[in-house]
């Protein structure tokens, strides 16, 4: 596999800008010194604008799942009730993490199906310390109603813990306005940094809830992160992955240079182009939307034609130098997924669609007359 000439068009990790890769080659610095403190402070300042929050923000040397576990482990006792909303693989992961710490009330919907807010309210009305939601369910390409769930959480005095791993930095997220007590994002998704870091915002309300927790995690103790961040020289409680912090800082500067409004528009346009292309090819989207859900703007999940299967499409695309994703767990071979997140360009979207149309034509499932690439081009005109 020619890594230098392979295009990643999957829902993370995403291509990393050459300047960001070079940042990881900087000489090591003292993680208790002024240089690290200044870099960390700048990262947190940029992230506050990305999250749209005045809450505390910390960077954890661990993937998004680490911050998901920190959110649960620091707020939930074994006898606490936590409502978990699942309509995809990562909602299931939140449920599994929560089950290690508390009493889970799972709300399980069909993967890719819009959630029923009436059922969510019913369960919250019975009493819960917290509710979890995956804002952008990557495994199924569906965007869930975070704002509405936040309102219900406030109504019934539950903490709102949100996985924004694949929405923060690429789509509209309003942590404070939506009443999100803890929100999580991963470095290798919309922020276009290398994998290995996660960022977490924590409200005062969430910190207050931690006072009642009997056994806090050690490495993922969010109170320890706050104590270190509040020092005169901002620190992390444990040794950070310094090269990844260098890369994150550069990636966040790219976000700042582009501006969040422009970045959100680019992500949405890229996803619209993919959806327009596959519709022109006669390929159906996976999600079953309701009035409270929408298609993801950072990853598109399409049903694979029965005669081909998602795994074959993924394999054929890889042979053409493009990495896309298949389905996970129960969706394996049933779907294929194309990411539109990070620092992608309109050209990369068009190349991907062109090759997909060729692959499907060779498999005998689309005519091959260029309808897909034309449809994508029409949408992408605003980015070219």
N, C-alpha and C positions, 0 to 999 in steps of 0.2 A: 504494500500500500504506500503510495507516494504522498506522504504527509504534507509536503510543501505545496502540493497542487490539489489537495482535497478540500472541498468546500463543506463546512459544517452548516447544515440547515436543519438542525434538530433543536428541540426545546431545552438546550443547555447540555454540556457547555457550548458556548458560542465562540466564534473567532475573536481573538484578542488583538487589539491594535499593536503593530510593531513597536511603537513607542512605549506601550504598556508592558510588553514583554521585556524591552530593554531596561525598564525601571527595576525589574527584579534582579538585574546584574549589578546594582549599586553596592558599594562596600557596606558591610554590616555596621550598625550603629548600636549604641547603648540604649536598650529599651527602657531604661530608667533615666535617660538623659533628656536634655531640652529639645534635641532634634526630633526624637520620636514623639515627644509631647506635642510639639507644634504640628507635626503631620497628623497625629490622631485628632487634635482639635479641629483642624481644617476638614478632615474627613467627616467628623460629626456635624460640623456646620453645614456642609453640602448636603449630607444625608437628611438633616432636618428639613431642608427645602424639598427634597425628593419625597420624603414621608408626609410632608405637610403637617408637622407636629412641633410642639414646644416641649414634648416629653423628653426624658432622658433617652439617649441613643448610645448603644455600646456595640463594639465590634468583637466578635468571638472567633477565636481560631478553631473553627469547626464548621462543617457544612450547615445548610439550612435545617437539617434534622436536629443538629445540636441545639440550635436556638428554639426549635419547637419543643424539645425536651426541657430546656431551661424554663420556658414559659409555663409548662405544666408542672414540672417538679418543684418550682419555687412558689406555686400558688395553691396546690391541691394536696390535702391530707387524704389518708386512706378512706375516711368515712365521708368525704365530700362528694357531692354529686356533680358530674360534669356532662353536659349534653354535647355530643359530637355529631356534626352534620357530615354525611358522606355521600358523595355522588361521583366518586372516582378513587383512584389509587392513593392519592395523598390525603384525602379525607379519611380513608381507611387507616393510613399511617398515624394520623392524629388520634384516631380511636385507639389504636394499639398502644401508643405512647401513654395516653390517658389511663388505659387499663392497668398500667404498671403502678400508678400512683393513687387513683381514686375509684369511685363508684360510677361507672360509665352508663349513661343512657344513650344508646346509639340510635340515630335517625338515619336509616339506610335507604337511599333512593337508588334507582337504576343508574348505573354509571353513564354519565352524559345527559341525564334527565334533570330538568329544572327542579329545584327544591320547592316544597310546599311550605310556605311561611305559616300557614294555619297550624300545621303539625308542629313546627318549631315553637310557635307561641304556646300551644297546648302543653308541651313538655316543660317549657320554661315556667309556665304558670304553676306547675306542681312543685317548683323550688329547685334551684341549682346554683352552685357557686360560680360556675363558668359555662360558657358555650364556645365551641371551636368551629371555625369555618375556614375552608380553603377558598380564598377569593377567586383565584384563577386556577381552575382544576386542569392542570396540564395534561393529565392522562386522557382526558376526554374532550379537551378543547372548549370548555364552557366557562363563562364568567358568572359567578354567583353574586347574589344581592347583599353585599357587605353593609351598605348603608342601612338597609331595612333590618338586617339581623342586629346591627348595632342599636337601633331604636328599641327592638324587643329586649335586648339585653339590659338596657337602661330601665325599661318599664318594669322588669322583674328583678332588678338589682343583681344581675349576674355579670361577672367579668366577661369581656369580649376578647377572645384570643384569636388572631387572624394570621393565617399563612398568606403572606403576600409575596412569596418566593418568586413567582413569575409574573407579577403585575407591577410591583413597586419598581419605578425607574423606566417603565415602558407604557403605562396606562394611568388613567386618573385614579389616584389613591388619596383620600383625605382623612388621615388618621384621626385628627382632633375632631373634625366636623362629624365623622361617622361614629365617634365614641369608641374607638378601638383602644383597649387597655394595653394589649401587647400585640405588636406587629413584627413580622419576621420577613427578611429578604435574603436571598443567596447571592454570593458574589458573581457566580458564573452564568447568570441569567441576563436580565435586561441591563444590568450595569456593565456587562462585558468585561469583567475581570476574570482572572483564573479561578478555578474551583478551590475551596478550602476555607473560605471565610463566610460568616453570616453576620448580619446586622439586625439588631433588635431594639425596638422602641418600647419604653415601659412607662406607664402613667403612674401618678401619685396614688391613685386608687389601687392599682396593682401592687405597689409597694406596701400599702397598708394591709392588703390581704395577706402578704407574706408574714406578717407578725404572728399569725395564727398557725403557721406551718411548723410541724414538729421536727421534721427532718429535711433540711434543705440539701440539694446536691452540693458537692464540693467544688468540682471544676466549673460547674454551670451555675454557681450561686450568684444570682443577679444583684443581691445586696453587696457582694464582694466587688462586682464590677462597678457598682455605683460608688462605693467607698474609694476605690482606686481612681475613678474618673473625677471625683470631687477634690482630689488632692491639688495643691498649688501647681505641681507639675503633673499633668494628666497622664495616667498610666492604665495598664491592664493589670488585673490581679496576678496573672500568671504569664510566663514568657510567651509573647505573641510570635506569630509566624511573620517575621520582619519582611522577607522578600514579598510575601503576599500583601502586606500592608503598603509597601512601595507601589505595587501594581494597582491596588485598590485606589490609592490616592491619585494616581495618574488617570485611571478610568473615570473616577469621579470628576476630575478636572475636565475630561472630555464631555461628560454630562453637563457640567456647568457651562462649557463653551457653546454647546449646542443649544442649551436652554430647554427646560422641561416641556414647554408648550410645543416646541418644534419636534422634540423627541417623541412625545405622545402622538402627534400627528403622523410622523413617519411610521411608527409602529402600526397605527390603525390603518394607514394607507397600504402598507405591506400586506397585512392580513386581508384587507378587502380585495386586493389584487389576487391573492391566492384563492379566495373563495369565488371570485368571479371566474377565474380560470377553470377551476374544477367543475363549476356549474356548467360552463360552456362545453366541457368534455363529458357531461352527463354523469358526473361522480357526485354522490350524495354526501353531505356533511353528517357526522355522527350525532351531535347534540340534538336532544328533543327539548326545544326551548319552550318556556312559558312566559307569562307577562313580566316576571321578575328576573329573567336570565337573558343572556346574550352570548353570541359567539366570542371566544377569546380573541384578543387583538395581539397576542404574542405567539400563539401556536394554533394551527388549524388541524383538526382531526377529521379525516375523511373515511367513509366506509370503503373497504377494498372490494372490488368486484369478486364475486364468488369463484369465478373461473381462474382467478390469479392468486388472490391472497396477499395480505399485507407484507408477509415476509419476503415473497418473491419481488414485490415492488421495491422494497428496501434493498434487497440484494442487487437488483438490476441498476438501481440508482448509484449504489456504491461502485459498481463496475464502471460507471461513467464519471466517477470522481466526486459524487455528491452524497453526503451522509444525511439521511432523514431518519425518522424514528418509526418503529412499528408500535403495536399495541402492547400494553402491559397486562400481566395476569389474565383475567377473564376476557380481555380484549385482544389477546395475542392472536395475530394473523387475521383478525377481523377488520383492523383499521391500519392506516398509515398516517403519520403526522409530519407536518412541515413547520419548522420554527420561523418566526419573523421577530426576532428579539436581539437586542444588543446594537452593534454598530453596522448592521447590514445595509446594503445599498439597493437601489432599484435594479441595478444591473444584476446583482446576485439573485434577486427574486426572479427576474426574467430568464436567467440561465437555468435556474431550477425548474421553472415551469416548462421551458423548452425541452429539457431532458425528460421530464415526467411525461409530457405528451408523446415523446418518441417511444419511451418505454411502454406506455399503455397501448400505443398503436402497434408495436411489435408483438405485444401480447394479444392483440386482436380485440381490444375492448373500446378503443376510440378510433374515429375515422382517420385522424392524422392530417386534417386539413388546416391546422393552425388556429383553430377557434380559441383554444386555451391561451396561447401566447398573445393573441390579439386582444382578448378580454383583459388580460393582465396589463398589457401595454396601455390600454385606454385608462385604467385606474391609476397607473403609475406615472402618467404624464406630469402630474403635479410635483413629483419628486425628481424627474429627470432634468 
